[in-house]
Amino acid sequence: MRNIIKWGLLVTVICAIAWMANLSIKKVQVAKAAKGKFNTLPVFSLITRDSSLIDVSVFASRPLVLIYFNSECDHCQYEAEDIKNNIRAFSKATLVFMSSEPLTKINAFAEASGLSDQTNVSFTKITSEDYFIPRAAKKSCRSLNPDQMI
């Protein structure tokens, strides 16, 4: 009877180890697939503060953080303030603020944020709002009013 229990326990432990190894292998495979899938940036153009047209690939030499903002958005203003206060943490990255607003508003936001003099921060206008915001999302955002938000 003891031999049966020992063999049963041994088989259970071996099965548990095999199951955990299989899960680990699957997680590694999923991570590798995700890394390859999200490792490339789509090609699109941006308009700089001086109205020059540039391709986003000019920022490819360093880690890139894309930030979509609206100059009248409170959250965007707080985010810019947090970035300014912690700019040293972003020293190895390029931060590209993007907006669909007119360049006058983008330039005003850049100056007000205190980030316009940072060499690793750019403020740009996107050339096509549809590229960044799906139509369904734009429609649902327009239909909300402050009373509906949580």
MDTraj code that builds the backbone (N, CA, C; nanometers):
import mdtraj as md
import numpy as np

residues = "MET ARG ASN ILE ILE LYS TRP GLY LEU LEU VAL THR VAL ILE CYS ALA ILE ALA TRP MET ALA ASN LEU SER ILE LYS LYS VAL GLN VAL ALA LYS ALA ALA LYS GLY LYS PHE ASN THR LEU PRO VAL PHE SER LEU ILE THR ARG ASP SER SER LEU ILE ASP VAL SER VAL PHE ALA SER ARG PRO LEU VAL LEU ILE TYR PHE ASN SER GLU CYS ASP HIS CYS GLN TYR GLU ALA GLU ASP ILE LYS ASN ASN ILE ARG ALA PHE SER LYS ALA THR LEU VAL PHE MET SER SER GLU PRO LEU THR LYS ILE ASN ALA PHE ALA GLU ALA SER GLY LEU SER ASP GLN THR ASN VAL SER PHE THR LYS ILE THR SER GLU ASP TYR PHE ILE PRO ARG ALA ALA LYS LYS SER CYS ARG SER LEU ASN PRO ASP GLN MET ILE".split()
xyz = np.array([
    [0.0818, -0.1191, 0.0000],
    [0.0000, 0.0000, 0.0000],
    [0.0862, 0.1255, 0.0000],
    [0.1970, 0.1217, 0.0778],
    [0.2858, 0.2370, 0.0836],
    [0.3519, 0.2620, -0.0517],
    [0.3847, 0.1576, -0.1241],
    [0.4463, 0.1736, -0.2557],
    [0.3516, 0.2429, -0.3522],
    [0.2245, 0.2102, -0.3436],
    [0.1253, 0.2736, -0.4317],
    [0.1164, 0.4233, -0.4017],
    [0.1167, 0.4580, -0.2744],
    [0.1093, 0.5990, -0.2351],
    [0.2367, 0.6724, -0.2814],
    [0.3546, 0.6106, -0.2627],
    [0.4801, 0.6720, -0.3060],
    [0.4802, 0.6954, -0.4570],
    [0.4402, 0.5932, -0.5338],
    [0.4363, 0.6066, -0.6801],
    [0.3325, 0.7110, -0.7234],
    [0.2200, 0.7121, -0.6570],
    [0.1156, 0.8109, -0.6898],
    [0.1634, 0.9531, -0.6629],
    [0.2314, 0.9705, -0.5494],
    [0.2862, 1.1016, -0.5151],
    [0.3953, 1.1427, -0.6141],
    [0.4809, 1.0518, -0.6515],
    [0.5872, 1.0787, -0.7475],
    [0.5298, 1.1196, -0.8835],
    [0.4304, 1.0467, -0.9304],
    [0.3664, 1.0784, -1.0579],
    [0.2983, 1.2161, -1.0508],
    [0.2348, 1.2462, -0.9381],
    [0.1683, 1.3759, -0.9204],
    [0.2708, 1.4893, -0.9246],
    [0.3826, 1.4744, -0.8575],
    [0.4872, 1.5775, -0.8564],
    [0.5447, 1.5955, -0.9968],
    [0.5720, 1.4878, -1.0664],
    [0.6260, 1.4960, -1.2028],
    [0.5264, 1.5656, -1.2955],
    [0.3996, 1.5317, -1.2834],
    [0.2965, 1.5977, -1.3661],
    [0.2869, 1.7467, -1.3337],
    [0.2958, 1.7825, -1.2069],
    [0.2891, 1.9237, -1.1676],
    [0.4089, 2.0004, -1.2235],
    [0.5278, 1.9412, -1.2171],
    [0.6474, 2.0067, -1.2723],
    [0.6343, 2.0227, -1.4235],
    [0.5872, 1.9207, -1.4913],
    [0.5692, 1.9277, -1.6368],
    [0.4660, 2.0340, -1.6731],
    [0.3594, 2.0422, -1.5984],
    [0.2546, 2.1418, -1.6242],
    [0.3091, 2.2837, -1.6058],
    [0.3852, 2.3074, -1.4966],
    [0.4422, 2.4405, -1.4723],
    [0.5459, 2.4767, -1.5791],
    [0.6252, 2.3797, -1.6228],
    [0.7234, 2.4053, -1.7292],
    [0.6528, 2.4427, -1.8582],
    [0.5437, 2.3734, -1.8876],
    [0.4659, 2.4038, -2.0081],
    [0.4098, 2.5458, -2.0020],
    [0.3575, 2.5877, -1.8864],
    [0.3067, 2.7239, -1.8710],
    [0.4176, 2.8271, -1.8905],
    [0.5346, 2.7996, -1.8350],
    [0.6475, 2.8924, -1.8485],
    [0.6890, 2.9061, -1.9945],
    [0.6949, 2.7962, -2.0644],
    [0.7324, 2.7993, -2.2066],
    [0.6305, 2.8791, -2.2860],
    [0.5021, 2.8607, -2.2579],
    [0.3985, 2.9354, -2.3291],
    [0.4092, 3.0847, -2.3015],
    [0.4376, 3.1234, -2.1768],
    [0.4518, 3.2649, -2.1428],
    [0.5684, 3.3275, -2.2176],
    [0.6783, 3.2560, -2.2271],
    [0.7947, 3.3068, -2.2998],
    [0.7612, 3.3232, -2.4477],
    [0.6908, 3.2274, -2.5050],
    [0.6530, 3.2351, -2.6461],
    [0.5596, 3.3530, -2.6721],
    [0.4634, 3.3764, -2.5830],
    [0.3715, 3.4892, -2.5973],
    [0.4471, 3.6211, -2.5864],
    [0.5402, 3.6295, -2.4927],
    [0.6193, 3.7518, -2.4755],
    [0.7044, 3.7803, -2.5985],
    [0.7656, 3.6767, -2.6559],
    [0.8457, 3.6949, -2.7771],
    [0.7591, 3.7407, -2.8938],
    [0.6416, 3.6820, -2.9072],
    [0.5509, 3.7211, -3.0157],
    [0.5048, 3.8656, -2.9986],
    [0.4749, 3.9059, -2.8775],
    [0.4308, 4.0428, -2.8510],
    [0.5431, 4.1423, -2.8764],
    [0.6643, 4.1072, -2.8370],
    [0.7773, 4.1971, -2.8579],
    [0.7989, 4.2229, -3.0064],
    [0.7922, 4.1203, -3.0865],
    [0.8080, 4.1375, -3.2305],
    [0.6939, 4.2156, -3.2926],
    [0.5754, 4.1970, -3.2412],
    [0.4574, 4.2626, -3.2965],
    [0.4554, 4.4114, -3.2657],
    [0.4985, 4.4509, -3.1461],
    [0.4894, 4.5898, -3.1035],
    [0.6240, 4.6613, -3.1080],
    [0.7194, 4.6056, -3.1779],
    [0.8522, 4.6637, -3.1811],
    [0.8697, 4.7656, -3.2931],
    [0.7726, 4.7774, -3.3811],
    [0.7847, 4.8709, -3.4917],
    [0.6788, 4.9798, -3.4810],
    [0.7144, 5.0962, -3.5251],
    [0.6261, 5.2112, -3.5223],
    [0.5742, 5.2352, -3.6635],
    [0.4438, 5.2570, -3.6797],
    [0.3935, 5.2856, -3.8133],
    [0.4529, 5.4162, -3.8655],
    [0.4616, 5.4271, -3.9960],
    [0.5157, 5.5470, -4.0582],
    [0.4061, 5.6528, -4.0645],
    [0.4359, 5.7710, -4.0109],
    [0.3441, 5.8837, -4.0229],
    [0.4238, 6.0124, -4.0102],
    [0.3635, 6.1206, -4.0547],
    [0.4310, 6.2501, -4.0548],
    [0.3751, 6.3398, -3.9453],
    [0.4593, 6.4306, -3.9007],
    [0.4225, 6.5281, -3.7988],
    [0.4642, 6.6664, -3.8464],
    [0.3969, 6.7676, -3.7976],
    [0.4327, 6.9055, -3.8287],
    [0.4962, 6.9649, -3.7031],
    [0.6170, 7.0164, -3.7171],
    [0.6882, 7.0726, -3.6028],
    [0.6352, 7.2115, -3.5698],
    [0.6854, 7.2675, -3.4608],
    [0.6394, 7.3994, -3.4165],
    [0.6721, 7.5092, -3.5171],
    [0.7742, 7.4870, -3.5994],
    [0.8083, 7.5869, -3.7009],
    [0.7464, 7.5532, -3.8374],
    [0.6458, 7.4667, -3.8376],
    [0.5676, 7.4275, -3.9560],
    [0.6418, 7.3378, -4.0539],
    [0.7522, 7.2777, -4.0131],
    [0.8224, 7.1815, -4.0980],
    [0.7541, 7.0459, -4.0890],
    [0.7548, 6.9746, -4.1991],
    [0.6978, 6.8395, -4.2022],
    [0.8108, 6.7399, -4.1795],
    [0.7955, 6.6542, -4.0799],
    [0.8971, 6.5528, -4.0514],
    [0.8316, 6.4162, -4.0420],
    [0.9117, 6.3144, -4.0649],
    [0.8662, 6.1765, -4.0502],
    [0.9016, 6.1308, -3.9096],
    [0.8151, 6.0521, -3.8483],
    [0.8386, 6.0071, -3.7109],
    [0.9658, 5.9239, -3.6996],
    [1.0152, 5.8720, -3.8088],
    [1.1368, 5.7902, -3.8048],
    [1.2603, 5.8713, -3.7645],
    [1.2552, 6.0054, -3.7689],
    [1.3704, 6.0858, -3.7258],
    [1.3977, 6.0670, -3.5766],
    [1.2984, 6.0175, -3.5036],
    [1.3146, 5.9962, -3.3597],
    [1.3560, 5.8529, -3.3268],
    [1.3854, 5.7717, -3.4269],
    [1.4073, 5.6284, -3.4063],
    [1.5392, 5.5938, -3.3382],
    [1.6286, 5.6880, -3.3225],
    [1.7596, 5.6552, -3.2659],
    [1.7571, 5.6329, -3.1148],
    [1.6514, 5.6759, -3.0478],
    [1.6401, 5.6622, -2.9019],
    [1.5032, 5.6043, -2.8674],
    [1.4869, 5.5566, -2.7440],
    [1.3517, 5.5163, -2.7013],
    [1.2563, 5.6345, -2.7196],
    [1.1359, 5.6048, -2.7630],
    [1.0404, 5.7091, -2.7997],
    [0.9131, 5.6973, -2.7179],
    [0.8690, 5.8116, -2.6630],
    [0.7426, 5.8179, -2.5898],
    [0.6528, 5.9148, -2.6652],
    [0.5416, 5.8646, -2.7179],
    [0.4454, 5.9480, -2.7893],
    [0.3341, 5.9866, -2.6931],
    [0.3038, 6.1155, -2.6862],
    [0.2024, 6.1654, -2.5936],
    [0.1011, 6.2459, -2.6729],
    [-0.0204, 6.1949, -2.6828],
    [-0.1275, 6.2679, -2.7512],
    [-0.1904, 6.3608, -2.6489],
    [-0.1996, 6.4903, -2.6816],
    [-0.2505, 6.5856, -2.5841],
    [-0.3446, 6.6863, -2.6475],
    [-0.4186, 6.7532, -2.5607],
    [-0.5034, 6.8658, -2.5977],
    [-0.4696, 6.9771, -2.4998],
    [-0.4444, 7.0956, -2.5503],
    [-0.3971, 7.2048, -2.4646],
    [-0.4977, 7.2454, -2.3575],
    [-0.6245, 7.2170, -2.3780],
    [-0.7271, 7.2549, -2.2807],
    [-0.7611, 7.1426, -2.1827],
    [-0.6975, 7.0291, -2.1977],
    [-0.7234, 6.9126, -2.1128],
    [-0.6470, 6.9250, -1.9806],
    [-0.7205, 6.9206, -1.8697],
    [-0.6561, 6.9308, -1.7385],
    [-0.5561, 6.8179, -1.7152],
    [-0.5948, 6.6965, -1.7538],
    [-0.5058, 6.5818, -1.7340],
    [-0.3764, 6.5992, -1.8126],
    [-0.3870, 6.6532, -1.9323],
    [-0.2684, 6.6755, -2.0152],
    [-0.1766, 6.7785, -1.9505],
    [-0.2349, 6.8818, -1.8922],
    [-0.1555, 6.9841, -1.8253],
    [-0.0854, 6.9268, -1.7023],
    [-0.1563, 6.8437, -1.6252],
    [-0.0946, 6.7789, -1.5090],
    [0.0167, 6.6845, -1.5523],
    [-0.0074, 6.6115, -1.6614],
    [0.0932, 6.5182, -1.7126],
    [0.2192, 6.5938, -1.7548],
    [0.2021, 6.7049, -1.8242],
    [0.3168, 6.7862, -1.8662],
    [0.3924, 6.8384, -1.7442],
    [0.3196, 6.8789, -1.6417],
    [0.3831, 6.9275, -1.5183],
    [0.4622, 6.8160, -1.4510],
    [0.4044, 6.6950, -1.4450],
    [0.4754, 6.5803, -1.3871],
    [0.6014, 6.5470, -1.4669],
    [0.5899, 6.5519, -1.5980],
    [0.7062, 6.5239, -1.6823],
    [0.8141, 6.6286, -1.6571],
    [0.7749, 6.7547, -1.6496],
    [0.8722, 6.8618, -1.6239],
    [0.9427, 6.8395, -1.4896],
    [0.8667, 6.8011, -1.3884],
    [0.9248, 6.7787, -1.2559],
    [1.0151, 6.6560, -1.2498],
    [0.9956, 6.5630, -1.3433],
    [1.0739, 6.4389, -1.3442],
    [1.1500, 6.4215, -1.4746],
    [1.1896, 6.5303, -1.5370],
    [1.2508, 6.5248, -1.6699],
    [1.3798, 6.4428, -1.6709],
    [1.4502, 6.4367, -1.5592],
    [1.5740, 6.3575, -1.5543],
    [1.5469, 6.2085, -1.5777],
    [1.4293, 6.1620, -1.5392],
    [1.3948, 6.0207, -1.5596],
    [1.3781, 5.9876, -1.7079],
    [1.3581, 6.0899, -1.7897],
    [1.3387, 6.0705, -1.9336],
    [1.4631, 6.1078, -2.0130],
    [1.5777, 6.1165, -1.9491],
    [1.6980, 6.1654, -2.0161],
    [1.7431, 6.0770, -2.1323],
    [1.7102, 5.9489, -2.1292],
    [1.7521, 5.8583, -2.2364],
    [1.6437, 5.8380, -2.3418],
    [1.5330, 5.9089, -2.3292],
    [1.4207, 5.8927, -2.4218],
    [1.3893, 6.0245, -2.4909],
    [1.3204, 6.0131, -2.6025],
    [1.2674, 6.1298, -2.6713],
    [1.1175, 6.1332, -2.6460],
    [1.0668, 6.2479, -2.6015],
    [0.9242, 6.2653, -2.5764],
    [0.8667, 6.3499, -2.6889],
    [0.7661, 6.2969, -2.7562],
    [0.7017, 6.3707, -2.8644],
    [0.5559, 6.3927, -2.8268],
    [0.5241, 6.5177, -2.7969],
    [0.3864, 6.5568, -2.7699],
    [0.3189, 6.5812, -2.9040],
    [0.2020, 6.5197, -2.9252],
    [0.1295, 6.5324, -3.0512],
    [-0.0113, 6.5822, -3.0244],
    [-0.0586, 6.6728, -3.1097],
    [-0.1939, 6.7250, -3.0959],
    [-0.2512, 6.7520, -3.2338],
    [-0.3815, 6.7543, -3.2420],
    [-0.4479, 6.7886, -3.3677],
    [-0.4904, 6.9353, -3.3692],
    [-0.4548, 7.0072, -3.2654],
    [-0.4926, 7.1485, -3.2536],
    [-0.4060, 7.2352, -3.3455],
    [-0.4461, 7.3613, -3.3637],
    [-0.3635, 7.4533, -3.4436],
    [-0.2270, 7.4746, -3.3776],
    [-0.1264, 7.5056, -3.4592],
    [0.0088, 7.5244, -3.4073],
    [0.0180, 7.6357, -3.3036],
    [-0.0678, 7.7359, -3.3134],
    [-0.0640, 7.8438, -3.2141],
    [-0.0947, 7.7897, -3.0746],
    [-0.1930, 7.7001, -3.0650],
    [-0.2263, 7.6401, -2.9352],
    [-0.1169, 7.5447, -2.8889],
    [-0.0599, 7.4700, -2.9824],
    [0.0486, 7.3774, -2.9481],
    [0.1685, 7.4552, -2.8952],
    [0.2041, 7.5646, -2.9625],
    [0.3171, 7.6468, -2.9193],
    [0.2912, 7.7087, -2.7821],
    [0.1683, 7.7545, -2.7591],
    [0.1336, 7.8125, -2.6286],
    [0.1442, 7.7079, -2.5184],
    [0.0971, 7.5861, -2.5457],
    [0.1056, 7.4774, -2.4481],
    [0.2524, 7.4433, -2.4198],
    [0.3336, 7.4397, -2.5249],
    [0.4756, 7.4074, -2.5086],
    [0.5436, 7.5094, -2.4176],
    [0.5160, 7.6358, -2.4388],
    [0.5766, 7.7405, -2.3564],
    [0.5229, 7.7345, -2.2127],
    [0.3916, 7.7175, -2.1977],
    [0.3301, 7.7139, -2.0646],
    [0.3769, 7.5928, -1.9834],
    [0.4053, 7.4832, -2.0513],
    [0.4462, 7.3614, -1.9810],
    [0.5877, 7.3709, -1.9252],
    [0.6680, 7.4608, -1.9803],
    [0.8063, 7.4714, -1.9370],
    [0.8965, 7.3641, -1.9953],
    [0.8460, 7.2911, -2.0947],
    [0.9232, 7.1832, -2.1561],
    [0.9820, 7.2213, -2.2920],
    [0.9494, 7.3391, -2.3417],
    [0.9901, 7.3751, -2.4770],
    [1.1413, 7.3883, -2.4931],
    [1.2135, 7.4110, -2.3845],
    [1.3583, 7.4269, -2.3940],
    [1.4344, 7.2956, -2.3742],
    [1.3630, 7.1864, -2.3509],
    [1.4268, 7.0560, -2.3318],
    [1.4669, 6.9977, -2.4672],
    [1.5890, 6.9485, -2.4778],
    [1.6385, 6.8965, -2.6062],
    [1.5739, 6.7642, -2.6454],
    [1.5236, 6.6908, -2.5494],
    [1.4644, 6.5602, -2.5794],
    [1.3113, 6.5651, -2.5860],
    [1.2536, 6.6861, -2.5903],
    [1.1084, 6.7012, -2.5955],
    [1.0699, 6.7792, -2.7207],
    [0.9739, 6.7263, -2.7958],
    [0.9240, 6.7946, -2.9154],
    [0.7732, 6.8082, -2.9064],
    [0.7228, 6.9195, -2.9538],
    [0.5787, 6.9423, -2.9621],
    [0.5425, 6.9480, -3.1095],
    [0.4457, 6.8658, -3.1496],
    [0.4127, 6.8541, -3.2913],
    [0.2623, 6.8502, -3.3141],
    [0.2269, 6.8732, -3.4390],
    [0.0875, 6.8622, -3.4835],
    [0.0780, 6.7379, -3.5701],
    [-0.0227, 6.6574, -3.5459],
    [-0.0405, 6.5393, -3.6304],
    [-0.1035, 6.5820, -3.7611],
    [-0.0725, 6.5107, -3.8675],
    [-0.1220, 6.5487, -3.9995],
    [-0.2579, 6.4885, -4.0301],
    [-0.2958, 6.3840, -3.9585],
    [-0.4254, 6.3216, -3.9828],
    [-0.4836, 6.2719, -3.8519],
    [-0.5852, 6.3389, -3.8027],
    [-0.6484, 6.3006, -3.6759],
    [-0.7104, 6.1621, -3.6850],
    [-0.7596, 6.1252, -3.8026],
    [-0.8220, 5.9937, -3.8187],
    [-0.7233, 5.8804, -3.7951],
    [-0.5965, 5.9059, -3.8172],
    [-0.4968, 5.8016, -3.7984],
    [-0.4860, 5.7611, -3.6521],
    [-0.5001, 5.8577, -3.5610],
    [-0.4801, 5.8317, -3.4193],
    [-0.6083, 5.8046, -3.3431],
    [-0.7193, 5.8602, -3.3878],
    [-0.8442, 5.8443, -3.3145],
    [-0.9469, 5.7787, -3.4067],
    [-0.9834, 5.6539, -3.3810],
    [-1.0841, 5.5887, -3.4644],
    [-1.2159, 5.6664, -3.4627],
    [-1.2879, 5.6605, -3.5711],
    [-1.4137, 5.7348, -3.5828],
    [-1.5123, 5.6992, -3.4720],
    [-1.5204, 5.5735, -3.4347],
    [-1.6143, 5.5333, -3.3292],
    [-1.5780, 5.6007, -3.1974],
    [-1.4482, 5.6124, -3.1692],
    [-1.4056, 5.6763, -3.0448],
    [-1.4368, 5.8253, -3.0484],
    [-1.4160, 5.8887, -3.1644],
    [-1.4459, 6.0315, -3.1738],
    [-1.5942, 6.0562, -3.1534],
    [-1.6767, 5.9693, -3.2123],
    [-1.8213, 5.9856, -3.1994],
    [-1.8632, 5.9698, -3.0532],
    [-1.8084, 5.8693, -2.9848],
    [-1.8481, 5.8462, -2.8460],
    [-1.7958, 5.9574, -2.7555],
    [-1.6781, 6.0132, -2.7860],
    [-1.6253, 6.1222, -2.7041],
    [-1.7092, 6.2480, -2.7205],
    [-1.7565, 6.2744, -2.8408],
    [-1.8378, 6.3935, -2.8636],
    [-1.9725, 6.3843, -2.7942],
    [-2.0219, 6.2624, -2.7766],
    [-2.1549, 6.2480, -2.7193],
    [-2.1557, 6.2570, -2.5669],
    [-2.0363, 6.2544, -2.5048],
    [-2.0305, 6.2611, -2.3596],
    [-2.0382, 6.4057, -2.3115],
    [-2.1029, 6.4244, -2.1997],
    [-2.0952, 6.5533, -2.1329],
    [-2.0414, 6.5292, -1.9927],
    [-1.9948, 6.6307, -1.9239],
    [-1.9309, 6.6099, -1.7927],
    [-2.0191, 6.5360, -1.6908],
    [-2.1502, 6.5477, -1.7010],
    [-2.2380, 6.4799, -1.6050],
    [-2.2363, 6.3291, -1.6245],
    [-2.2008, 6.2826, -1.7458],
    [-2.1977, 6.1398, -1.7745],
    [-2.0677, 6.0745, -1.7314],
    [-1.9644, 6.1547, -1.7048],
    [-1.8339, 6.0991, -1.6711],
    [-1.8278, 6.0636, -1.5230],
    [-1.7517, 5.9641, -1.4926],
    [-1.7357, 5.9189, -1.3541],
    [-1.6148, 5.9857, -1.2941],
])
top = md.Topology()
chain = top.add_chain()
for i, resn in enumerate(residues, 1):
    res = top.add_residue(resn, chain, resSeq=i)
    for name in ("N", "CA", "C"):
        top.add_atom(name, md.element.get_by_symbol(name[0]), res)
traj = md.Trajectory(xyz[None], top)
